[in-house]
Structures are given as structure tokens and as C-alpha cells.
Amino acid sequence: MSEVMSVTRAMFDDVMVPNYNPANIIPVRGEGSRVWDQDGREYIDFAGGIAVSCLGHCHPAMVRALTEQANKLWHLSNVMTNEPALRLAKKLVDATFAERVYFANSGAEANEAALKLARRWALEEHGEEKQEIIAFHKGFHGRTFFTVTVGGQPAYSDGFGPKPGGISHVEFNNIESLEAVMSSRTCAVMIEPLQGEGGVVPGEDKFLQGVRDLCDRHNALLIFDEVQTGFGRTGSLYAYEQTSVVPDILTTAKALGGGFPIGAMLTTQAIAAHLKPGTHGSTYGGNPLACAVSEAVMDVVNTPEVLQGVKEREQWFRDALAKINDKYDVFSEVRGRGLLLGAALNDKYKGKARDFLTAGAEEGVMILVAGMDVLRFTPSLVISDTDIQQGMARLEKAVARVVAANA
Ligand SMILES: *Cc1c(COP(=O)(O)O)cnc(C)c1O
């Protein structure tokens, strides 16, 4: 057997495109909500690989599904269908408003499919004039050129030449700002029911209902981007279930694969009919390995115990964060739903979210940020009470360090 090459973080700068700036440590192993780096240092994972690892690391149900499928069949492409893809699609259809499923490999690709489908639907049902896509400031929908342009952070889409057209942005949680730009030309409204990257900001119930009403009035499709909020993250399989609103198209990824790359777009039969053979596709979409893992994840996540457990864990997180805040006075509020929580820093610590993340890693707890002013928590949906308590003890030390440094 040939020897395995040894690797250091310094190599990143020598061999990788510099679009990321990864941490100094290299994790090599994970189990549940614990991760170990090359030096054997342990971390408690409150980040879940950015809202992906919904059952923690190396969950036995996922390992079993992956290895079983790995010994059967890896790939055929969409020239043929496969059993895991059809089983997963059937389960998604049975569990949601949707009647049809399209598989992709990421959230951006699921959104790309949703946007292309909306344009097709509008063209064929209503004609060329109806092509305007409306989305929200600070929204995030992925990094393909179409999805990043629909996203509401121009800094991410600037600098790449001419952008896809017919896209405009309005203010989240402000129904008047949407109403002002909606018309018969509006093809679709794309929205996260709870903005994740944009700062963990829940869409208010009345606002989301208002968006649905405006879409109905102007014959526009409502696309819910549930890439981050979906698959149990907020305490129901999808976040829309906790609102009075049902979307026309829903996209899902991140937790959908529990750590294996997969995305999906869900919609009704009538809308799906506009993606006729040849109109869209993907080499890997619906890959048997990805679908087998996702099916196993769904069998665990879509149960009353796990979904109810998310609500319970939300409370544990909120209680622990409140206790830290009582002592150190760093947060102005803790917001979000289920295990997609954001602790907004108060004025004194505005712009310093990264400092907390760095101090956390040094104390052995992995957290995320959402912008420069919000600490974000997206742990495993089945994280244990012990892991939460110990992780919070480490976070408290990290907070104490940042507070001391700013005294
Ligand atoms: C992460 C995310 C995406 C992009 O998903 P990728 O898998 O990185 O392409 C899209 N929308 C939302 C809401 C997300 O959080």
C-alpha cells in the first residue's frame, strides 16, 4: 500500500484557490456532535457544517445507508432512474405539499432549477412579458450566477460582468415595499421564510401571508428557499408548515443529505409539467448514494420524537445563552426558530462576531456567524443535553475572553 501524504494547513495556500480562508486547524474525525483535529484536540460542534450535519457526524443510520449502497450501485446518470431516488422522492411527496421532485446536488442548483422552472411556467402560461423575479435584501440563494444575483447582497454578485436581468429586490418583513413593485409582469417571488445568512431573521407570519396574497393577486409563483430552514431545522420537516402559507415551489438541501451533497426542488404537478424532457438536467442529480443517505436521514428526522426534540433543544440553547448574557451582557436578542438560532451582538460588540467565533474555536466549541453582528447556532438536531451544556461552558469562556479584550 502506498503511504498516505501528510497534510498541513499551510498547504492550502499552496494548492487551493484562495476563495476561502479556512481555520488553522484541520479536523480529521467526528462522532455525534464532537470533532477532533489532527492534534487530537476535541471540539463541540454547534455549527453542524453550516446547518448541514443534522444528525451529527457519522450517524450509524447514515453510515449504514452509505456503505450498503456503496456495495450495490454508485451511479448511472439520468439516462436511467434508480431505486433510492424514487423512494426518497415518494417520501418527500408524501410528507409535503409537493407532488413532484427534481434532484440536484446543492442548494444553489435546487434554486437554479426553481428559477428556471418559474420562468418557463410564466412564459408558457402567460407569455414573454411575465419574467420579473423579486427577492429580498440580505436574502441568500447560492452562488451560481443566477442565484447569487437573485440573492440580496450585491457584494456577492458584483465584479463578474453583466448579470442576469429581470431581477429586483425589496425589503424583508415589509409588505408595502413588495406591493410597490409587484405587477402582472412578476413571474415569481423567492424568499427564505427565515433569513439565515442574512442574520437569522424570521419572516413574520403576517408578512409571509401578505407575500402569498400578493403572489395570488398577481399570478406569480411563490418560491420558498428552505435550503437552510428545511429538513427539521426549525422543528417541523419544513418551516412553511409552521406558517399559514404553502409555497408553489420549495427548495431544500443542506440538512437533506446530512453531510452528503444533495439538493431538491419540490413543486406541484401542474407547475412541474413545464420542465419537459430536455429543458433541464444534471449528471449527478438523484445519484443513488446521495439519495440512499438522504432517505436514511429522513427516516430519522421526520419523526415526532426528533422534531419535538428540536423544540426542546431550542429551549436549552436559549436558556444557556440567556445565562451567558446575564453575566456578560453581550447580546441584544436571541432570535430564530428551532435549531437555527442567532444571538445578535449589542452595540458594544457590533462588528465583532468573528472574534467570538475565533475565541470559541480556541476554547473547543465551533459556532458560526451570520454577518458581522450575529453569532449563529445550527447544531445537530439530536445533540445531547451534555454536549450542549459542555459546549456552552466553553462558549462562556470564549465570551469572557472577548469581553476582557474589549474592556
Ligand atoms: C446555503 C444556502 C444556499 C446555497 O446552498 P449551496 O448548497 O451552498 O449551494 C441557498 N439558499 C439558502 C437559504 C442557503 O442557506
The ligand as an SDF file (V2000), in Angstrom:
LIG
                    3D

 15 15  0  0  0  0  0  0  0  0999 V2000
  -26.6880   27.5800    1.9220 C   0  0  0  0  0  0  0  0  0  0  0  0
  -27.8390   28.1780    1.2190 C   0  0  0  0  0  0  0  0  0  0  0  0
  -27.9610   28.1210   -0.1800 C   0  0  0  0  0  0  0  0  0  0  0  0
  -26.8710   27.5730   -1.0690 C   0  0  0  0  0  0  0  0  0  0  0  0
  -26.6770   26.2000   -0.9040 O   0  0  0  0  0  0  0  0  0  0  0  0
  -25.3590   25.5230   -1.5390 P   0  0  0  0  0  0  0  0  0  0  0  0
  -25.5470   24.0660   -1.2220 O   0  0  0  0  0  0  0  0  0  0  0  0
  -24.1770   26.1510   -0.8840 O   0  0  0  0  0  0  0  0  0  0  0  0
  -25.3890   25.7970   -2.9890 O   0  0  0  0  0  0  0  0  0  0  0  0
  -29.1120   28.6120   -0.7560 C   0  0  0  0  0  0  0  0  0  0  0  0
  -30.0870   29.1430   -0.0140 N   0  0  0  0  0  0  0  0  0  0  0  0
  -30.0080   29.2180    1.3380 C   0  0  0  0  0  0  0  0  0  0  0  0
  -31.1490   29.7950    2.1110 C   0  0  0  0  0  0  0  0  0  0  0  0
  -28.8790   28.7540    1.9860 C   0  0  0  0  0  0  0  0  0  0  0  0
  -28.7840   28.8600    3.3120 O   0  0  0  0  0  0  0  0  0  0  0  0
  1  2  1  0
  2  3  1  0
  2 14  2  0
  3  4  1  0
  3 10  2  0
  4  5  1  0
  5  6  1  0
  6  7  2  0
  6  8  1  0
  6  9  1  0
 10 11  1  0
 11 12  2  0
 12 13  1  0
 12 14  1  0
 14 15  1  0
M  END
$$$$
